[in-house]
Amino acid sequence: MATNRYLPEDRYDALIEALLQVRPTIMQPDLKSAFVEVLGEVGGIWPAFCRDEAENPHLRRRNFV
């Protein structure tokens, strides 16, 4: 079961707005990676492996997808 995360209203609103703006581009044609980036940069929500890499920089960098 997922743990609930509660964001301040301004961050929540910014996250929703940013997610609604995600469109494929020439620089980032992959929508999944774009959503991962928005969730992380705007919402502060990252995949667990990012924490592992932040704590252990010697780990090999993985793709989001």
C-alpha positions in Angstrom: 0.0 0.0 0.0 1.3 3.5 -0.9 2.1 6.0 1.8 0.2 9.2 1.5 2.2 12.3 0.9 0.8 15.8 1.6 2.1 18.8 -0.2 1.6 22.4 0.6 -1.2 23.9 -1.5 1.1 26.1 -3.6 3.4 23.2 -4.4 0.4 20.9 -5.2 -1.1 23.5 -7.5 2.3 24.1 -9.2 2.7 20.3 -9.7 -0.8 19.9 -11.2 -0.2 22.9 -13.5 3.3 21.5 -14.6 1.8 18.1 -15.3 -0.9 19.5 -17.4 1.8 21.3 -19.5 3.8 18.2 -20.3 4.0 17.7 -24.0 6.5 15.7 -26.1 9.3 17.9 -27.6 12.2 17.3 -29.9 14.5 17.5 -26.9 12.3 15.2 -24.7 10.0 13.0 -26.9 9.5 10.5 -24.0 6.5 11.6 -21.9 7.3 9.2 -19.1 10.7 10.8 -18.5 9.0 14.3 -18.7 6.5 13.3 -16.0 9.3 11.9 -13.8 11.2 15.1 -14.1 8.1 17.2 -13.2 7.2 15.0 -10.3 10.8 15.4 -9.0 11.6 19.0 -9.7 8.2 20.5 -8.9 6.7 18.0 -6.4 9.8 16.7 -4.8 8.7 13.1 -5.6 11.5 10.9 -6.9 12.0 7.2 -7.6 13.7 5.4 -4.7 16.8 4.7 -6.8 17.5 8.4 -7.0 17.9 8.5 -3.2 20.2 5.5 -3.4 22.3 7.2 -5.9 22.3 10.5 -4.0 23.5 8.6 -0.9 26.0 6.5 -2.9 27.3 8.5 -5.8 29.5 5.6 -7.0 26.4 3.7 -8.1 25.8 3.6 -11.8 23.3 6.2 -13.1 20.1 4.6 -14.4 17.6 5.9 -16.9 14.2 7.0 -15.7 12.4 4.7 -18.1 
